[in-house]
Structures are given as C-alpha cells and as structure tokens.
Amino acid sequence: MGRLVPAVTRALDILELFLDGDGTLSAPDIVRRLHLPRTTVHELVTTLAARQYIVPVPGQPGRYRLGVRPYQLGSRYAEQLDLAAEGQQVARSVAETCDETVHVAILDGTDVIYIAKVDSTHAVRMVSAAGRRLPAHCTSVGKMLLASLPEPELAARIPDGAELIAMTPNSITDPGALRETLAGIRERGLAVESRESNPDVSCVAAPVRDRTGQVVAALSISVPMIRWSEERMAELAHLAAKGAVELSERLGHRSAA
C-alpha cells in the first residue's frame, strides 16, 4: 500500500466537515476543528474554491459551502450503483459472519422479489433462490417493506377487504392484524417472521435506504427452527441491522451519527 499524501488527506478532511451542521464553514472554523495552521487552511480553501469543490456563501463573507464538483462526483457514483450487485456483496459478508441464509429483496406490488441470496453452509438450511417471488405479508423482508410505505400507499395496495393468502397456518390473513403488525415494525425498525412463509423457518429483516433516505429494499437472515431461539434472534437482528446499514451506505445513505 502506498504512502498517504498529507495535503490530500487534509483537503478531504475539510470537505468532510461540510457533512455536519448547517453545511457552511469559515476558515477559522476549519482551523479550530482540524487543528491545522491558518496558512495551511487558507491555501487548501483557496485551492478547493478554485476547483469548485467549495464556493462562497452569498451574503456571508468568509463562509463557504460545498460546490458543484462534489455533487457531480456523487451523481456519477450513484449512476454506477447496482442494488443487486451491492446487495450480493453485503449478503455474502453477513452470511460469513452468521453462517445462515441471507436475502436482499425489493417490493413489487404486494409481493417481494429476492434480488440477492447467499446460502448457509449448514446441511439444514433454507432452500430458496434469487428471483423468487413471495407474498410480502408472509415474509420478514416483505413486512419490513410494507411497513415503510406511506399509509395511503399501503391502503391502496392492501385495502381493508383484501384477501391475504396463507402460506402456512402462521401466516397473517387479516388486513387489520397485518396493519397492527406493521405498526410495531415501524416502531422497532425491525421485522420478524416466525414460520409464516415456511413452517420450518423463521427470519429477521432490516430496512435498506438509498441516498434520499427512502427504503428501497430489505435484508433478512433466515434460520431453520432447529437453530432458532430468542437469544439467536437477538444476535441475528443485530447482524441484519448492521448489514442493512452497510448496504444503505453503499447506496449513498448517510446514517445518523
């Protein structure tokens, strides 16, 4: 690995300061927060401004905000993102940690479609495949995604009189009961499914957000009942949430500090 260039590191440190607060900074602010010499900060700020990475704030002499160049770079990064490919990489990392089956899914109408999947190495594991479609209300990823919809959109997709099919005796089939379940999921930020899509499997799922903060997918960990317990569920819930945050960050979402 090559040597880090101090001047480049300091310039990037300055740019990252604009992620906090109201998004504006003065040279004295930068000196105070990064503990750099005033002359160094002046030179770096002048260079960044000349290249349009930062620009003066109108009506506020001496203060700067981010310029157009970071936006252009971010837009190019966003254009290259592939949710399925990024999801597969994160799913693989999570699966290596817990050695259980990990899925990433998106919502399509009232169904979920699995766009990424990594299997457990256990002899007893969930049998599924990327591209598979299931009723959203029967799965942890689906319930997570339904819970993330605005109420009018949820009501349009699943009205009060909707007929919800049952995949197992544990599946939720009443729209009112589903709404109560989704309310709890919104509160917790986590969805759990116990033998609702498969009588031998339980799952836990967390939301994946894009750069705007919108939920665009969900990441789940599926476990055969022989390895499921309250303690194991808590462990996997933490891993699913951590994996979902990592995937969200890859999609450009900035998690709250």
N, C-alpha and C positions, 0 to 999 in steps of 0.2 A: 504494500500500500504506500502511495506517495506521500510526501510531506504536505501538510495543510499550509495554505498561504495566509498569513495573519491578516493582511489588508482585505482579502476577500471575505474571510471569516467575520471581520468587524463590520464590513458593509452589509453582510447578510444579517448579522445581529441587529443592525439598525433597522433594516426592513421589517424584521420580525417584531420589533417593538410596536409597529403600527397595527398589529393584530389586537392590541389591548386598548382599553379606554375608549376615547371618542374618535380614535383614528387620526389624531393630529399631534404633532410634536414640534418642539423648538430645539435648536442646538443645545441650549443649556439643559433641557430635559434629557437629551441623549447623553450628555456628559455625566449628569447625575446618575442615570440609571445603568450606564455601562462602565462608569469609572474610567473613561478614556480622556486623554489630554484634549483640551479645547481645540488646539491646532489640528490634531488628527481628525476630530469630529467635523471641523469646518471643511477640511479637504474632502472627506468622504461624502458629506452632504452636498457639497458643490458638484462632485462627480456624479452622484446619484441623480441630482436635479438636471444636470446636463444631458443625461441619458434618459430622462423622463421616467425614472423609477419613482421619484417623488416630485411633487410640484408645490409651489407656494399656495397657501390658503387665502383666497380673496378676502380682503378686508382685515386680515390678521397678520400684520408684518412679522416676519421671522418665524412663522409657523408653517409646517409642511404636512401634506397628506400624500397617500400613495398616488402615483401617476398611472398612465395608461399601460405602461410596459408590463407590470405585474399582472394586470387583467388579461393582456394578450397572451402571456405565457400560461396563465391559468386556463384560459379558454382552449388553447392548443392541447394542454394536458387533458382537459375534460373530453375533447374530441376523440382522444385515443383510448379512453376508458372502455372496457368491455366487462359488463357486470358478471357475465357467466365465467369469463376467464379469471377475473379477480376473485370471484366467489369460490371457484375451484381451488385456488391457491390458499385462501384463508381456511376453507373447509379442510384441506389436507393438513394444515398446521394444527387446527383444533383436534382433528381425528388422531394425529400423532400424540397429542397430549393426553387424551382420554381413552383412546382405543375403542371408541364407539362410532356408530354411523352418523355422519354429519351431512345435512342437506342445506341448500340455499334455494328458496322458492320465491316466486312472484305471484301476484294476484291477477286472475283473468276472469272477470265477471264474478261468479260465486264459486269458482274453482281456484286451486293453486296449481302451478306448474313448477316442477322441480327443475332448476337450471344448472345445478351443480350437486355432486354427491361423491363422498369418499367413504368407503366401507371400513368397518371394524375388521380386525384380524382374527377375532374370536370365531370359533366354529359355529356358535349360536349367534346369529346376527340378523338384522332386518334385511329382507330381500326387497329391493326397490331399484329404480333406475332414473337417471336424469331424463327429462322429457315426459315423465309420468304426470298425469292429471288426476287430482282427487278433490272431492267436495271440501271447500275451505273450512266449513264449520266442524269437520271431523278431525282436523289436524291442528297441531300447535302452531305451525307456521301460518296456516290459514286464519286461525283465530287472532293471531298477532296482527296480521294484515287487515282483517276486518275491523279490529278494534282501533286501528289507526285511521280509518275513514271518517270524514265529517259525517255527522248524524244524518243529514238529508241524503247523502250518497249511500250510506248504509241502508237507510229505509227504502231507497229506490231499488237496491239490489236484493234486499231480503225484507219484503213488506210483512206486516203482521200476519197475513193469511198464508204466507209461503209454506210450501210443503218441503220439509228438510228430510232428505233420505237418511236412513240409518245404515252405517257400515258394520256396526256391532251393537249389542244390546246397550252399550255405554254411550253411544252417540247421542248428541243433543238433537232433538227433533222439533222442539217448540221454539219459535222465534222469540217469544218473551223470555224464556230461560236463556237463550243464546245471548240476548241483549244484556241480561244480568251478568253473565259470564264475561262478556266483553268489557263491561264497565269495570269489573275487578282487574282485568288485564291492563286496561288503560292506567289504572291507579298504580299497579305494580310495575308496569313496563316489561312484563314477562308473561309468557303464556305456557300453560302446562296442559298436556293431553294424556289421559290415562286410559288406554285400551279403547279409544274411540274410533280409530281407523283400522286397528289390528288388535285382536283380542289378546295377543301375546306381547305387545309393545307399548311403551309409554315414551313421551317426548317432552322436551322443554325448548322454547324458542324465544329469541330476542329480535328487536327491530333493527333493520339496516336503513340508514338515511343517506340521501345524496347531499350535494353541497348546499342545497337550499333548505335542508332540514326535513324535507318530505320523506316519509317512509316509502321505500321503493322495493323492499324485499325483506325476508326474514331468514334467520339462520337457526337451525334446530339441531339438537342431538337426540338420537333415538336409541332406546335401550330395551332389550328383552326383559320381561318381568322378572326373570330369574336373577338379574343383576340390578333391579330397581329397588330403591328404598328412599325414605325421607332424607337420609344423610347423603345418599348418592345424588338425589335430585338437587339438593342444595349445591353440591360440588359442580354438577353439570350446568346448573343455572348460571353460576359464576363464569364458567368457561364459555357458555353460549353468549352471554352478555359481552364478555371480553372479545370474543371473535367477531360479534356484530359491530362493536365499536371499531375494531381494526378494519373491517371491510368498509364501514362508513367513512373512515378517514381516507381510505384508498379512493373512495368516490368523491372526495373533496369536502366532506363534512368536518367541521371543526367542533370537537366535543367541548362542552363547558368545562372550565378549569375546576 
